Amino acid sequence: MSWFRFVSVLTLCSAFVTLHAANAADAPAKKPAPKAAPKAKAKAKAPAAKTASKADLDSSFKVFCGEWGSKLHEREVFNVKQIKWDTGQNWVQGTYVGYSEPKSCEVEPDSGTVPVGKIIYHEFVYEKRGATKPEAETEAPKVVETTEVTEIFRYTNGKWVY
């Protein structure tokens, strides 16, 4: 660094310190900052929720399984109302999806820290067919496809979730 540059930087620093000191003398004295309020003690953790017993899990899952079966029935009723009809030269046909009652509702043994329940039921694709739409609507549905469905649910915060 050249001598001239060093002197220039030193002069600027001196001017800044002098200006700062002059402004500080003119400014009214500041009150000392109030002491910070003491920090609230950390709340004691609530005791961990008691894990549900195997009997409680089985009982609550049985109820949940019944509710799930009702939801499947409601969905099937909705699906029947939404049939899309296809027409041919002398026929009308419509399909919809329906469901069996749950075939199995079990809480998995030793599923780890989070209880797991499993519901097994069948999903059916039904077909209705006739010469006219009114005739097809009154015909008994025929199963054209069957799929076994396994749904898995976890138990968290005191309830079964999907």
LINZI-V579467 format. One record per residue. N is the residue number from 1. OMEGA is omega in radians with two decimals (NA if undefined). Layout:
# LINZI-V579467
N/OMEGA + N/OMEGA
This chain:
# LINZI-V579467
1/-3.13 + 2/-3.14 + 3/-3.12 + 4/-3.13 + 5/3.12 + 6/-3.13 + 7/3.13 + 8/-3.14 + 9/3.13 + 10/3.13 + 11/3.12 + 12/3.13 + 13/3.14 + 14/-3.13 + 15/3.14 + 16/3.14 + 17/-3.13 + 18/3.13 + 19/-3.11 + 20/3.14 + 21/-3.14 + 22/3.13 + 23/-3.13 + 24/-3.13 + 25/-3.13 + 26/-3.07 + 27/3.09 + 28/-3.11 + 29/3.14 + 30/3.04 + 31/3.10 + 32/-3.13 + 33/3.13 + 34/3.12 + 35/3.13 + 36/3.11 + 37/3.14 + 38/-3.12 + 39/3.09 + 40/3.12 + 41/3.12 + 42/3.14 + 43/3.09 + 44/3.13 + 45/3.08 + 46/3.13 + 47/-3.13 + 48/-3.13 + 49/-3.14 + 50/3.14 + 51/-3.10 + 52/3.11 + 53/3.12 + 54/-3.14 + 55/3.11 + 56/3.12 + 57/3.14 + 58/-3.12 + 59/-3.11 + 60/3.13 + 61/3.08 + 62/3.09 + 63/3.14 + 64/-3.13 + 65/3.09 + 66/3.10 + 67/3.13 + 68/3.09 + 69/3.10 + 70/3.10 + 71/3.11 + 72/3.12 + 73/3.11 + 74/3.13 + 75/3.12 + 76/3.11 + 77/3.10 + 78/-3.11 + 79/3.13 + 80/-3.14 + 81/-3.07 + 82/-3.10 + 83/3.03 + 84/-3.04 + 85/3.04 + 86/3.14 + 87/3.05 + 88/-3.08 + 89/-3.14 + 90/-3.10 + 91/3.04 + 92/-3.10 + 93/3.07 + 94/3.11 + 95/3.06 + 96/-3.12 + 97/3.08 + 98/-3.02 + 99/3.01 + 100/2.94 + 101/3.08 + 102/3.13 + 103/-3.10 + 104/3.08 + 105/-3.05 + 106/2.97 + 107/-3.11 + 108/3.08 + 109/3.09 + 110/3.14 + 111/3.10 + 112/-3.06 + 113/3.12 + 114/3.12 + 115/-3.11 + 116/3.08 + 117/-3.08 + 118/3.07 + 119/3.09 + 120/3.08 + 121/3.11 + 122/3.04 + 123/-3.11 + 124/2.93 + 125/-3.13 + 126/3.07 + 127/3.02 + 128/-3.05 + 129/3.07 + 130/3.14 + 131/3.12 + 132/3.12 + 133/3.11 + 134/3.11 + 135/3.14 + 136/-3.14 + 137/-3.10 + 138/3.13 + 139/3.05 + 140/3.14 + 141/3.08 + 142/3.11 + 143/3.10 + 144/3.12 + 145/3.10 + 146/3.09 + 147/3.03 + 148/-3.10 + 149/3.04 + 150/3.11 + 151/-3.11 + 152/-3.09 + 153/3.09 + 154/3.12 + 155/-3.13 + 156/-3.14 + 157/3.04 + 158/3.10 + 159/3.09 + 160/-3.12 + 161/3.13 + 162/NA
